[in-house]
């Protein structure tokens, strides 16, 4: 799975209100949910920040996953 595909699925689910700051609905795509979980990561153990999910983007630079604002 490419991260660009995850990002597109997230963006689509967000636009169709299947994903929000509070989480996701049952009809959200698996890829959208996976992207949500990756975007909410803060880098600290067991800490997520739901308020940043729509401001972050998943990109890959030189084989590294990067969240871009």
C-alpha positions as CSV (number, residue, x, y, z in Angstrom):
1,X,0.0,0.0,0.0
2,X,1.4,3.4,-1.0
3,X,1.1,6.2,1.5
4,X,-0.3,8.4,-1.3
5,X,-3.2,5.9,-1.6
6,X,-3.8,6.0,2.2
7,X,-3.8,9.8,2.1
8,X,-6.3,9.9,-0.8
9,X,-8.6,7.4,1.1
10,X,-8.4,9.6,4.2
11,X,-9.1,12.8,2.3
12,X,-12.1,11.1,0.6
13,X,-13.5,9.7,3.9
14,X,-12.9,13.1,5.6
15,X,-14.8,15.0,2.8
16,X,-17.7,12.5,3.0
17,X,-17.7,12.8,6.8
18,X,-16.9,9.2,7.4
19,X,-13.8,10.3,9.4
20,X,-13.7,13.3,11.8
21,X,-11.6,14.6,14.7
22,X,-13.5,12.2,16.9
23,X,-12.7,9.0,15.0
24,X,-14.4,7.2,12.2
25,X,-17.8,5.8,11.2
26,X,-18.5,2.1,10.4
27,X,-18.6,3.0,6.7
28,X,-15.1,4.6,6.6
29,X,-12.6,2.7,4.4
30,X,-9.9,0.6,5.9
31,X,-7.3,2.7,4.2
32,X,-8.8,5.9,5.5
33,X,-8.8,4.5,9.0
34,X,-5.2,3.4,8.7
35,X,-4.2,6.9,7.5
36,X,-6.1,8.4,10.4
37,X,-4.2,6.3,12.9
38,X,-0.8,7.3,11.3
39,X,-1.7,11.0,11.1
40,X,-2.7,11.1,14.8
41,X,0.6,9.7,15.9
42,X,2.8,12.2,17.9
43,X,6.0,10.2,18.1
44,X,5.6,9.7,21.8
45,X,4.7,6.3,23.2
46,X,1.0,5.7,23.4
47,X,0.1,9.3,22.7
48,X,-2.2,10.5,19.9
49,X,-3.4,13.9,18.9
50,X,-6.7,13.8,17.0
51,X,-6.7,17.6,16.5
52,X,-3.9,17.4,14.0
53,X,-5.3,14.8,11.6
54,X,-6.7,17.1,8.9
55,X,-3.6,19.4,9.0
56,X,-1.0,16.6,8.4
57,X,-0.2,14.8,5.2
58,X,1.5,11.4,4.6
59,X,4.4,11.6,2.3
60,X,7.5,9.5,1.6
61,X,10.9,11.0,1.2
62,X,13.9,8.7,0.5
63,X,12.2,5.7,2.0
64,X,11.1,7.4,5.2
65,X,7.6,8.1,6.3
66,X,7.1,11.8,6.9
67,X,4.1,13.7,8.2
68,X,4.0,17.1,6.5
69,X,2.1,20.1,7.5
